[in-house]
Amino acid sequence: FWQDSLPTFRAWWRNPHLTWWAVAAIAILLALRKPSALLMPHLWAEDGSIFLLEQDRLGLAALLQPYMCYLHTIPRLVAWLAAHLLDPAYWPAFYNGVALALWVAVIARTFSPRLPLPHKPWLALAFILGPQTGEILLNLTNAQWITAFVLVQQAIIDRPRTWLHRIGDLALVALVGLTGPFIAIAWPLLAWRWWRDRH
C-alpha cells in the first residue's frame, strides 16, 4: 500500500490541489494539536460571558453590538445557532466544532487553484504546526485571528471566473470583515485590488 501511495503523494506535493484526504489530514493534525478542545469541550472567555449572554438578551440584534470596539459576526451567529438548534449541554462541543471547521476551511482554501502561491503544503503546515500558546487554536472567541487570513487570501486570489466565485468572494469578505478589526488594515489593499481588476 505504502509503495503505491508514495509516488502519488510525491506527485500531489509537486502539484498540490484540494482532495478529501488533504482536508481530513488538516482536520486530524489540528485535532491532535489541541485534542482537549474536542474531547473535553468548554466555552472559552467571551464565548459564554459575552456572545451567548448577549444573544439571550438581544437575539439577532446582538450582531450589531460591538465588543472591544469592533463587531464579532461569526461568534454571534454561532451563538444564535447554538441557542436555537441545540441543548445547552452541546453548546461547547458545537462552538469548538465550528472553530475546527473554520480553521480547516481557511487552511484548505490555501489549495484553491485561484490562489497563485508556491509551496502550498508548507504554507498549510505552517498554520497547523506554527508555535502558539493554545489561546487561538480551536476556539471561537479568537476566530478573527484565523479568519483574518481570508482577507490576505482575497487580496491575492485570481479574479472570479463565475458568478458563484464572485458571490462567494463578496460574502467571505463581508463575513470576515465584520468579524474582528482586521478589515481596517486590509481595506486599502482590497480597494486597490478591486480598482485594478474592476472589469
N, C-alpha and C positions, 0 to 999 in steps of 0.2 A: 504493500500500500504506500509506504513512505517513499520507495524508489520511484513509483509512478507519480506521486504528488509533487516531489521536489522540482522537476523541470517545469511543471505547471505553475508552481509558486514563483519560481525564478522569472518566468515569462510575465506573470502578473506584476511582480515587483518592478520590472523594467517598464511596463506599460500599465500602471495601476488604474483600476476602474472599480466602481461600486458593485459588490456582489453580496449575496446573502451571508456568506461566511465571513466577509470582511466586517459587516455590521455586527454579526454575532461575536466576532473576536474583539471588536471595540467594546461591546457591552460587557463581555466576560472580563476583560482586562480592567475596565472601570470598576466593576463589582468587586474584583479581587483587590483593587487599590483601597477600597473602603467597604469591606463586607458588612460592617455593623449598620450601615445605612439601610441595607435591605433585610438583614437578619434580625436586627433589633431596631426597627424604625422609630424615630421620635421627631417631634416638631423642633425646629431649630430657631432660636432667637425670635425674630419678628413673625415667624410663621403663624404662631398661635396668638401671641400677645398683641399683634397689630392687625395682620391680614384677616385672620379668622374672626377676631373680635369685631373689627370694623365691618366685615361682611355681614355679621349677625346684626349689627346696629344699623347699617346703611344699605345693605343689599348691593345691587349693581352700581348704585351711586358711589360706592367706595372706589370704583375705577377712576373717578375724577378727584379723589382725595390724595393730595401729595403727602409724602412722608419723607423727612430729611431733605425737603426742597425739590423732590422730583417724584414722578409717577412710577408705579410698580405694577404695570398692567398684567404681566404674566402671573406673578404670585397672587394677585387679586382675582384673576379669572379662575385660577386653580382653587382658591378658597371658595369662590362661589360654586364651582362644580362640586367640590367635596361636600359642601353643606347641602346641596340639592340632590346629590346622587348616592351618597354613602352614609352608612352608620358612622358615628364619631370614632368608634374603635378602629376603623380602617383609614382614618384621615392621615396619620403619619406615614403609613405604607404608600398611600396614594401620592402624597407630597414627594416622598423620596423616589417613587417610581417615575413620576413626571420629571423630576430633576435628572434622573438617569436618562430618560428619553431625550431631554434637551441636550445633554452632553453628547449622547450618541448621534443625534441629528446634526449638531454643529460640526462634530469631527467627521461624520460621514459626508457632509457637504464638501469637505476638502477634496473628495474624489470626483466631484462633478466635472464632466467634460467641458463645462463652460468656464472652469477656473484654470487659467494657464499657469500652473505652479510647478516648479521642479521638485523632485524628491517627495512626492505626496505621502508615501508611507512613513517617512521620517517625520514629516510635519504632524501627522496623526499621532505618532508615538510620542512626540514632544508634548502634546496636550495631555496624554494619558500618564506618562512617566515623569513629567517635569516635577521638580520639587515644589511642594506646597504644604501648608500647615494642616490641611483637612477641613478648614473652615469654609472653603469654597466648594470643594468637591461634593457632589450629590446632595446638595440642599437647596431648597427653592428660594430661601431668603436672599442668597447671593447669586441667583441665576443671572443677574445683569453682567457678571464678570465673564461667564462663558458666552452668553448671547451677544456681548459686545463684538466678538469676533465675526459675527454675521455682518456687521457694518463694514468691517475691513474686507471680508469676502465680497460684499456687494460693490465696494469701490473698485475692485479689480476684475470682477466677473465679466465674461463676454456679454455683449448686448443680447437682450432677449430675442429668440428666434420665433417664438409663438406668443399668442395672447395669453396662454396659460403661464408661460415663463414671466411675462410682463406683470400679470396679476399677482403671481406668487412673489416676485421680487418686491413689488409695492407693499403687499401685505406683510412680508417679513420686515421690511424697513419700518413700517408703521408700528408693528407689534414690538419689535426690539427697540425702536426709537422711543417708545413710550414706556419702556422698562429700563430704568436707570438713567444716569446723567450723560452717558457717552455720546448721545446724538449731538450734544453741544460741541463736542470735539470733532465729530465725523461729518457734520452737515456741510462745511465748506468743501470737503473732498467729494462728497456725494453730489453737491451742487455743480462742481466743476465737471464731474463725470457725466451728469445729465446734460450740461451745456455742450460738452464735447461730442456726445452721442445723441443730440436732440432729435435727430431724424428717427 
